[in-house]
Amino acid sequence: MNIFKKIIGDKKAYKEFKAEIKKLPKEYQIAFNSLQSYMWNFWGDDNFQEAFDELLHLFQESSMDNIPIKDIVGDDPVKFADELMSQYSDHLWIIKIQNKLRKEFKQLEK
């Protein structure tokens, strides 16, 4: 695939993704964007879309069923986001840094 097609395709998919978020009820949009903003701080590569797609799908289904956001996220949105991200731990920068530190200390033992 040439780079130009990849960029255009990625940009198109991103615009479609953002349009889907805008279709959510306002309260869900705010919650989604807040969670996404938090999660961006920890992502260490470009393999984040699957997690955000999963979150969007959850919010879309929940909004159709009129499930309150608190019933989706619980009392602690940080815990909710962290649990979601834990499913993608290989992609988090903190895990990469932790593994690097472990490797460096492991080399000291040799």
Rosetta constraint file for C-alpha pairs under 8 A:
AtomPair CA 1 CA 5 HARMONIC 6.81 0.50
AtomPair CA 1 CA 6 HARMONIC 6.78 0.50
AtomPair CA 2 CA 6 HARMONIC 6.43 0.50
AtomPair CA 3 CA 7 HARMONIC 6.17 0.50
AtomPair CA 4 CA 8 HARMONIC 6.19 0.50
AtomPair CA 5 CA 9 HARMONIC 5.82 0.50
AtomPair CA 6 CA 10 HARMONIC 5.95 0.50
AtomPair CA 7 CA 11 HARMONIC 6.01 0.50
AtomPair CA 8 CA 12 HARMONIC 6.07 0.50
AtomPair CA 9 CA 13 HARMONIC 6.13 0.50
AtomPair CA 10 CA 14 HARMONIC 6.05 0.50
AtomPair CA 11 CA 15 HARMONIC 6.21 0.50
AtomPair CA 12 CA 16 HARMONIC 6.25 0.50
AtomPair CA 13 CA 17 HARMONIC 6.08 0.50
AtomPair CA 14 CA 18 HARMONIC 6.18 0.50
AtomPair CA 15 CA 19 HARMONIC 6.13 0.50
AtomPair CA 16 CA 20 HARMONIC 6.30 0.50
AtomPair CA 17 CA 21 HARMONIC 6.53 0.50
AtomPair CA 18 CA 22 HARMONIC 6.41 0.50
AtomPair CA 19 CA 23 HARMONIC 6.55 0.50
AtomPair CA 20 CA 24 HARMONIC 7.04 0.50
AtomPair CA 21 CA 29 HARMONIC 6.12 0.50
AtomPair CA 21 CA 32 HARMONIC 7.82 0.50
AtomPair CA 21 CA 56 HARMONIC 7.11 0.50
AtomPair CA 22 CA 26 HARMONIC 7.99 0.50
AtomPair CA 22 CA 29 HARMONIC 6.63 0.50
AtomPair CA 24 CA 28 HARMONIC 5.90 0.50
AtomPair CA 24 CA 29 HARMONIC 5.68 0.50
AtomPair CA 24 CA 59 HARMONIC 7.77 0.50
AtomPair CA 24 CA 60 HARMONIC 6.64 0.50
AtomPair CA 24 CA 63 HARMONIC 7.19 0.50
AtomPair CA 25 CA 29 HARMONIC 6.23 0.50
AtomPair CA 25 CA 63 HARMONIC 7.17 0.50
AtomPair CA 26 CA 30 HARMONIC 6.25 0.50
AtomPair CA 27 CA 31 HARMONIC 6.30 0.50
AtomPair CA 27 CA 69 HARMONIC 7.99 0.50
AtomPair CA 28 CA 32 HARMONIC 5.91 0.50
AtomPair CA 28 CA 59 HARMONIC 6.77 0.50
AtomPair CA 28 CA 63 HARMONIC 7.34 0.50
AtomPair CA 28 CA 69 HARMONIC 6.99 0.50
AtomPair CA 29 CA 33 HARMONIC 5.99 0.50
AtomPair CA 30 CA 34 HARMONIC 6.05 0.50
AtomPair CA 31 CA 35 HARMONIC 6.18 0.50
AtomPair CA 31 CA 69 HARMONIC 7.64 0.50
AtomPair CA 32 CA 36 HARMONIC 6.03 0.50
AtomPair CA 32 CA 55 HARMONIC 7.67 0.50
AtomPair CA 32 CA 56 HARMONIC 7.33 0.50
AtomPair CA 32 CA 59 HARMONIC 7.60 0.50
AtomPair CA 33 CA 37 HARMONIC 5.95 0.50
AtomPair CA 34 CA 38 HARMONIC 6.25 0.50
AtomPair CA 35 CA 39 HARMONIC 6.12 0.50
AtomPair CA 35 CA 77 HARMONIC 7.44 0.50
AtomPair CA 35 CA 81 HARMONIC 6.51 0.50
AtomPair CA 36 CA 40 HARMONIC 6.11 0.50
AtomPair CA 36 CA 52 HARMONIC 7.19 0.50
AtomPair CA 37 CA 41 HARMONIC 7.05 0.50
AtomPair CA 38 CA 42 HARMONIC 7.74 0.50
AtomPair CA 38 CA 81 HARMONIC 7.88 0.50
AtomPair CA 39 CA 43 HARMONIC 6.66 0.50
AtomPair CA 39 CA 81 HARMONIC 6.81 0.50
AtomPair CA 39 CA 82 HARMONIC 8.00 0.50
AtomPair CA 39 CA 85 HARMONIC 7.46 0.50
AtomPair CA 42 CA 92 HARMONIC 5.47 0.50
AtomPair CA 42 CA 93 HARMONIC 5.75 0.50
AtomPair CA 42 CA 94 HARMONIC 6.59 0.50
AtomPair CA 43 CA 48 HARMONIC 6.94 0.50
AtomPair CA 43 CA 91 HARMONIC 6.09 0.50
AtomPair CA 43 CA 92 HARMONIC 4.51 0.50
AtomPair CA 43 CA 93 HARMONIC 5.62 0.50
AtomPair CA 44 CA 91 HARMONIC 5.42 0.50
AtomPair CA 44 CA 92 HARMONIC 4.69 0.50
AtomPair CA 44 CA 93 HARMONIC 4.02 0.50
AtomPair CA 44 CA 94 HARMONIC 7.71 0.50
AtomPair CA 44 CA 96 HARMONIC 7.74 0.50
AtomPair CA 45 CA 91 HARMONIC 5.87 0.50
AtomPair CA 45 CA 92 HARMONIC 7.32 0.50
AtomPair CA 45 CA 93 HARMONIC 7.63 0.50
AtomPair CA 47 CA 91 HARMONIC 6.75 0.50
AtomPair CA 48 CA 52 HARMONIC 6.50 0.50
AtomPair CA 48 CA 91 HARMONIC 7.59 0.50
AtomPair CA 49 CA 53 HARMONIC 5.88 0.50
AtomPair CA 50 CA 54 HARMONIC 6.13 0.50
AtomPair CA 51 CA 55 HARMONIC 6.25 0.50
AtomPair CA 51 CA 84 HARMONIC 7.41 0.50
AtomPair CA 51 CA 85 HARMONIC 7.36 0.50
AtomPair CA 51 CA 88 HARMONIC 7.51 0.50
AtomPair CA 52 CA 56 HARMONIC 6.03 0.50
AtomPair CA 53 CA 57 HARMONIC 6.06 0.50
AtomPair CA 54 CA 58 HARMONIC 6.25 0.50
AtomPair CA 55 CA 59 HARMONIC 6.26 0.50
AtomPair CA 56 CA 60 HARMONIC 6.04 0.50
AtomPair CA 57 CA 61 HARMONIC 6.17 0.50
AtomPair CA 58 CA 62 HARMONIC 6.03 0.50
AtomPair CA 59 CA 63 HARMONIC 5.91 0.50
AtomPair CA 60 CA 64 HARMONIC 6.34 0.50
AtomPair CA 61 CA 65 HARMONIC 6.39 0.50
AtomPair CA 62 CA 66 HARMONIC 5.99 0.50
AtomPair CA 62 CA 67 HARMONIC 5.08 0.50
AtomPair CA 62 CA 68 HARMONIC 7.71 0.50
AtomPair CA 62 CA 72 HARMONIC 7.61 0.50
AtomPair CA 63 CA 67 HARMONIC 5.99 0.50
AtomPair CA 63 CA 68 HARMONIC 7.83 0.50
AtomPair CA 67 CA 71 HARMONIC 6.56 0.50
AtomPair CA 67 CA 72 HARMONIC 7.21 0.50
AtomPair CA 68 CA 72 HARMONIC 6.75 0.50
AtomPair CA 69 CA 73 HARMONIC 6.03 0.50
AtomPair CA 69 CA 74 HARMONIC 7.76 0.50
AtomPair CA 70 CA 74 HARMONIC 4.88 0.50
AtomPair CA 70 CA 75 HARMONIC 6.50 0.50
AtomPair CA 73 CA 77 HARMONIC 5.73 0.50
AtomPair CA 73 CA 80 HARMONIC 5.71 0.50
AtomPair CA 74 CA 80 HARMONIC 7.18 0.50
AtomPair CA 76 CA 80 HARMONIC 6.44 0.50
AtomPair CA 77 CA 81 HARMONIC 6.09 0.50
AtomPair CA 78 CA 82 HARMONIC 5.96 0.50
AtomPair CA 79 CA 83 HARMONIC 6.02 0.50
AtomPair CA 80 CA 84 HARMONIC 6.30 0.50
AtomPair CA 81 CA 85 HARMONIC 6.10 0.50
AtomPair CA 82 CA 86 HARMONIC 6.00 0.50
AtomPair CA 83 CA 87 HARMONIC 7.00 0.50
AtomPair CA 84 CA 88 HARMONIC 7.54 0.50
AtomPair CA 85 CA 89 HARMONIC 6.22 0.50
AtomPair CA 85 CA 92 HARMONIC 7.78 0.50
AtomPair CA 88 CA 92 HARMONIC 7.14 0.50
AtomPair CA 89 CA 95 HARMONIC 6.56 0.50
AtomPair CA 90 CA 95 HARMONIC 6.74 0.50
AtomPair CA 90 CA 96 HARMONIC 7.33 0.50
AtomPair CA 91 CA 95 HARMONIC 7.68 0.50
AtomPair CA 91 CA 96 HARMONIC 7.79 0.50
AtomPair CA 92 CA 96 HARMONIC 6.58 0.50
AtomPair CA 93 CA 97 HARMONIC 6.15 0.50
AtomPair CA 94 CA 98 HARMONIC 6.04 0.50
AtomPair CA 95 CA 99 HARMONIC 6.03 0.50
AtomPair CA 96 CA 100 HARMONIC 6.14 0.50
AtomPair CA 97 CA 101 HARMONIC 6.24 0.50
AtomPair CA 98 CA 102 HARMONIC 6.24 0.50
AtomPair CA 99 CA 103 HARMONIC 6.08 0.50
AtomPair CA 100 CA 104 HARMONIC 6.17 0.50
AtomPair CA 101 CA 105 HARMONIC 6.32 0.50
AtomPair CA 102 CA 106 HARMONIC 6.02 0.50
AtomPair CA 103 CA 107 HARMONIC 6.22 0.50
AtomPair CA 104 CA 108 HARMONIC 6.62 0.50
AtomPair CA 105 CA 109 HARMONIC 6.81 0.50
AtomPair CA 106 CA 110 HARMONIC 7.23 0.50
